[in-house]
Amino acid sequence: MMHVCFNGQMIAENTPVFNADNRGFRYGDGVFETIKVSKERIPLIDFHFERLITSLQLLKIQHSYTKELLVQWIMRLCQLNQCKDSARVRLAAFRNAIGHAEIIIEAQPVKSIDIQTWSQGFSLTIYPYARKSRDVFANLKTANFLPYVMAGFYAVEKGFDDCIVLNDDNKICDSSKANIFMIRDNEFYTPALHQGCINGVMRRYLIDALKELNYVVHQEEIVEEDLVSADELFLTNAVKGIMPVNTFKGKQYNNSITSGIYERLIIPLFA
């Protein structure tokens, strides 16, 4: 039997944990983190915890959590669910009736990435039916994730692996499940946070790591034509690390630089 963690208590995953008047359910009044556990550790825990606490503060949700406490809950849950070697963890925090945070944590086993499948790359398209705002909440992973949910459905419906979400100025924001990078003339580009993208922990890690390797990384406005003219494209998230893009708007991309970055920065991170 799989378990979940509710406010530190380990319970069966089919146990009811909140009422119909729950604010997270009613209003999307909360945030979440998607976390990779690898070899009994959380590689990017500092970034995850900082983003979680910053988000709760911005939403004025009171809490008393420490990083050490949350790590303890996550690892206990992974041990119960027999996935402490490789797991996808979802930590959701929502506002209760008196304004304090409550937390639900899920943990499921995740398979190691198959390099042969990975190297084939991902296909992308544009989601045409929504535009992401660039307000003060745009960089948060909130429980109100509707544009990304619908973009994900659209990708499946149209036969693509993922779908790009545009902001309210028709610039590139991110994808339904990842941040996006492009490579041109051996320099890296990614939408700036003021363009409305999620402040992804893998995005943050990669920007810092690339700069340490003396690569130039630009954070700026990016349009569809920039992606088409790029040498390489790739997606990033906390669970899969880097995902190379093989096709967008009819263009085929190679992933020679992306593959090298994956081997140099992602494989050791999860080792």
N, C-alpha and C positions, 0 to 999 in steps of 0.2 A: 504493500500500500504506500502511495506517495503522500507526503505531508507538505503543509505550508506552515509558515511562521506568522502568527498574528500577535503583534506587540510583545514578542519574545516567547510566546507560548507555541509549542509545536503541536499541531493538530492535524487530523486527517484532512486531505485536500477537499473532500466533499462536505466538510462541516460548515454550516452557515455562520458567517462572521459579522454581518451587518444588516440593518433594517432597510426598508424601502426609502426611508427619509435620509439615508446616507448622502452627504454633500458631494462626495466624489462621484457617486452614481447619478445624482440629480443634476449636478451642475458642472461636472468635470473639475471640481474644486480640489486639485491636488497635482502632484508631480510624480514622475517615476524615473528609475534608473535601470538600464539594461547592462548587466555586469557579467564579465567572463571570469570564471574560476578555472585556474589551470594549475595542475600539480600541487593542489592543496593550498593555493595562495591566490590573491586577487591582484593581478599585475598593476592595474591603474587605480587602486583604491583611493589614493590621495586626491586624484582628480575627480573621481566619483563623489567622494564625501564633500569636497569643496563645492561642487556644483549643486548637490542636494541641499546643503545648508544655505547656500546663497539663494537658491530657489525658494526655500521655505521662508527665509527672511523677506524676500521681495513680495511674496504672497501674504505676509504677515500671519503665518501659521506658527504658533508657539510650539517649541519642542525642547527636549533636554537630552538629545541623543549625542553620544560620542562615537568617534570612528571605531574605537575598540569594541564598544558594545555591538554595533551593527556587524562588524566582522565576526564577532563571536556567534551572533544569531545566524548569519549566512553559512558559516562553516559547520555549525551544528546541524542545520537543515540539509546541507549537502551530504553530510555523513549519514543522516537518516535516510536520504533518498539515494544513497550509494552513487554519488556523482561528484565526489570531491576532487577527482583527478581531472575532469573536464565537464564543466557545467555552464548552462545559460541561466542566469539569475535575474529575476525581475523583482525589484523593490519598489513598491508603490506606497506613497505617503499621501494621506488625505486629511482634510480638516474635519474634526468631529463637532458636535453640537456646541461645545464650549470654546472652540477656537484652537484646540490643541491638535497636534499631529498624531495620527495612528498609522501603523505600518503593517502591510501584508507583504511577505516575501515568498516567492515561488522559486524552485530550483529544479531544473530538468537536465538529464545527461545530454551532452552535445558531442557529435562525432568529430574526430579530427578531420581537418581539411584534406581532401584528396587533391594532390598537386596536379595530377593529370586533368581532372575536371576543372580545377581552379584556372589552369593555364588557358583553357578554352575561352574564358572571359564571359562577361555579362552583356546582354543587349539592353539598350535604354531607349525610352521614348519620352515625350513631354505630356504631362497631364494638362488637358485643355480647360477643365471646368472649375478650377479654383485658383485663387492667388493668395499667397501668404502675406500677412501684414508684417510691417517692420516696426512694431511698437515695442514697448519696454519688456513685454513678455515673450517676444518672438524667439529668443534664444533658449527658452526653457523647454524641457520635455514635460509638458503638462498632460493631465488626464483628458483634456479636450484636444484630441489628435485627429479630428475628422478629415482635414485635407490630405493627410498622409495615409489614413485608412483607405480613403476613396482612391487615391493615386495607386495604392497597392493593388486594389481590386481591378483598376483600369489596366495596369500592366499585365495581370494574369489574363484578363478578358482579351487583350490585344496580342497576347503571345510574347510578351517581353519579360525579361528578368526583373526589371525595376523601372521606375517612372520618376522623372524629374519634376519637382514642384517649382513654379516660378513665383517671384514676389509680386507685390502690387504695382511694380514698375516694369513688369515683364522681364526682369533680370533673373539669372539662375540663382536659386536659393539652395536647395539640396534635393535629395531623393526621398522616396517614401520610407526608406529605412537606413539612410547613410548620408554622410557628407560627401562632397564631390571635389576631386582635384583634377587638374589638367597639367600636362607637361608640354612645353614648347621651347625649342632651342636649349634644352637641358635646364630650364628654369621651371619652377612649380608655381601654379596659380590655384587659388581657392576663393570662393566668395567670402568677403569680409563679414564679420558678425553683424554689422549695421545693414547688411542686405537681408537679414531676417532668418538666416539659417540656424539650425540647432547648434548650440555650443558643444559639439561632440568631444568626448574625452580622447578618442583616438585621433581626431583632427588636431587637438591641442598637443598631444604627445608627438605626433608626426611633424608638425610645424617646428617644434623645439628640436627634435632629433635631426631633421633635415638641415637646419641651420648649423647644428654642431658639426655636421659633415661638410659644411661650407657650401651647401646649395643655396641658391637665391629662392626665397619663397615670397610670393606676392599675395596679399589679401586685399581684394578689390572687387569692383563690379565686373561681372562676367555675363555675356549674352550668348545666345545659341550659336551664333556665327563663330564665336571664339572656340567653343567646343568642337565645332566641325573642322576648324583650321588647326586644332591641336595635334601634336605628334602622338600623345598617349592620354588616356583618361583612366581614372580609377576611383572607386568608392571606398569609404572607410567607415567602420563602426567598431564598437568595443568587443563584439563577439567574434567577428570574422577577420578583423584587422584590416587588410587591404583586399579589394576585389577588383581585378582588372576589367575594363570595358573593352569589348571587341567590336561593337557596332553601335552607331548612333546616327540617325538620319541618313542611312545608306552608306556611311563611311566606315571602312574597316580600320582598326587600330592594331598596332603591335604592342607588346608589353615588355620590351627588353629592359628599359630602365625600371619600370614598375616591378618586374621580377627581381631585379637586383636589390631594390629597396625592401621588398618583402623578405628576402633572404637575410638581409643585413639588419633590419630593424624589427620585423614582426616575429619571425621564428624565434630569435633569442628572447623576445618579450614573453612569449607563451611557454618557453622551455622550462 
